[in-house]
Amino acid sequence: MGNHPDQFEDLQLTTDGKSVSGIGSSVVIKGMGTFKFNIEDDTGHVHTIRIPNSLYMPSLKRVLLSPHHWAQEAHDNHPKRRGTFMAQCDDGIVLHWNQRRYSRSVSYLPSTNTPVFHSAPDARSYRTYVAVIETLRACTPHFCREQVIQHTNQLPSTPEDDEFIAEENLLLPNDYKVAGGCR
């Protein structure tokens, strides 16, 4: 179940007002299509998963993956039965797919005792980040300003004085981060 139209291929919108209950409160179904996401397996390889007949529900707080629905739609039963399935363990789950060739271990979130994982990053996210940084550089004259002014006459004169060098970014907030490439 996805909450954004970009997560689907061949999304067909609907206005029939059907809903899904059992997810806190009833959530209205706004469409159906092939849910698509990237998952990083336990060896670090990224795979694109497509699950047909998945529900589009924009009011969902999080995307919900049903391993049961994934297994049914995968039709992954040859040559081995149950080629796509989920194994439950005491500390999490293990997702298996593509005739059990790939797996992803997912720990339980302690606050909810449910498995939670993030989809694998893709190049689109990186390109969006780079576009934002480039736009800020072009449009904001003070975006990449020098942060530190150092006076050469205040540098330590001997190696023993090294321990008295102060933090250069002393007045910056703790959560301040320099954007990539700015110096």
DAQUI-V164678 format. One record per pair of residues at least 6 apart in sequence whose ideal C-beta (glycine too) atoms are under 6 Angstrom apart, sorted by the first residue. I is the first residue (numbers start at 1). J is the second residue. D is the distance in Angstrom with one decimal. If there is no record, write none. Layout:
BEGIN
I | J | D
I | J | D
END
This chain:
BEGIN
1 | 55 | 4.7
1 | 57 | 5.6
1 | 64 | 4.4
2 | 35 | 5.2
2 | 56 | 5.7
2 | 63 | 5.4
3 | 58 | 5.5
3 | 60 | 4.0
5 | 11 | 5.6
7 | 35 | 6.0
8 | 33 | 3.8
8 | 35 | 5.9
8 | 56 | 6.0
9 | 34 | 4.3
9 | 36 | 5.5
10 | 33 | 4.9
10 | 34 | 5.5
11 | 31 | 5.2
11 | 33 | 3.7
11 | 56 | 5.9
12 | 31 | 5.7
12 | 32 | 5.7
12 | 33 | 6.0
13 | 31 | 4.3
14 | 31 | 5.5
18 | 29 | 4.9
19 | 26 | 4.4
19 | 27 | 5.9
19 | 28 | 4.8
20 | 27 | 5.2
27 | 57 | 4.8
27 | 59 | 5.5
27 | 60 | 5.9
29 | 55 | 5.2
29 | 57 | 5.7
30 | 56 | 5.3
30 | 58 | 5.7
31 | 56 | 3.8
32 | 55 | 5.9
34 | 50 | 5.2
34 | 52 | 4.8
35 | 51 | 4.6
35 | 54 | 3.5
36 | 50 | 5.1
37 | 49 | 5.7
37 | 119 | 4.6
38 | 46 | 5.3
38 | 48 | 5.5
38 | 119 | 5.3
38 | 120 | 4.0
38 | 122 | 5.6
39 | 47 | 5.5
39 | 49 | 5.7
39 | 104 | 5.8
39 | 120 | 5.8
40 | 46 | 5.2
40 | 120 | 4.1
41 | 102 | 4.5
41 | 104 | 5.3
42 | 103 | 5.4
42 | 104 | 5.9
42 | 105 | 5.6
46 | 120 | 4.4
51 | 70 | 5.3
51 | 73 | 5.2
52 | 73 | 5.1
67 | 86 | 3.7
71 | 84 | 4.6
71 | 85 | 5.5
74 | 84 | 4.1
76 | 83 | 3.4
76 | 84 | 4.1
80 | 99 | 5.8
83 | 99 | 4.1
83 | 100 | 5.8
84 | 97 | 4.4
85 | 96 | 5.5
86 | 93 | 5.4
86 | 95 | 5.5
87 | 94 | 4.6
92 | 106 | 5.2
92 | 107 | 4.2
92 | 108 | 5.2
92 | 115 | 5.6
93 | 106 | 5.2
93 | 115 | 4.7
94 | 103 | 5.4
94 | 105 | 5.1
95 | 104 | 4.7
96 | 103 | 4.9
106 | 115 | 4.1
106 | 117 | 4.6
108 | 115 | 5.7
109 | 116 | 4.5
133 | 179 | 5.3
136 | 143 | 4.7
137 | 143 | 5.5
144 | 182 | 3.9
148 | 168 | 4.5
156 | 162 | 5.8
END
